[in-house]
Amino acid sequence: MRTTNYKIGDTIKVIRMDDANGTDVSAQRMAGVVSTIEYIDGMGQLHLKGYTLAVIPEVDEFEVVNPTEA
């Protein structure tokens, strides 16, 4: 599913990522990360500057803290 609610350049804060019931330590470490959306892939996942894990809008909890102007 593609998302249109978020744009490249928006800054988001990750609140919680799905951590596979506590087994994905990398996802757990993303809590609190604030970064800018570098690109959005064809599945609608948000890729942040400086991080390898993608934020999945339908699964992960996050907030836009600094949206870009349209």
Residue pairs with C-beta under 8 A, 6 or more apart in sequence:
1 43
1 44
1 58
2 40
2 42
2 43
2 44
3 40
3 44
3 46
3 57
5 57
6 12
6 37
6 40
6 46
6 57
6 64
7 37
7 67
7 68
7 70
8 37
8 38
8 39
8 40
8 68
9 36
9 37
9 68
10 36
10 37
10 64
10 66
10 67
10 68
11 34
11 35
11 36
11 37
11 64
11 65
11 66
11 67
12 34
12 35
12 36
12 37
12 46
12 48
12 55
12 62
12 63
12 64
12 65
13 32
13 33
13 34
13 62
13 63
13 65
14 30
14 31
14 32
14 33
14 34
14 35
14 55
14 60
14 61
14 62
15 31
15 32
15 61
15 62
15 63
16 31
16 60
16 61
17 24
17 27
17 28
17 30
17 31
17 53
17 55
17 59
17 60
17 61
18 24
18 27
18 56
18 59
18 60
19 25
19 27
19 28
20 27
22 28
26 53
27 53
30 51
30 53
30 55
33 48
33 51
34 65
35 48
35 49
35 50
35 51
36 48
36 49
37 46
37 47
37 48
37 49
38 47
38 48
38 49
39 47
40 46
40 47
41 47
41 54
44 56
44 57
44 58
45 54
45 55
45 56
45 57
46 54
46 55
46 56
46 57
47 54
47 55
48 54
48 55
55 62
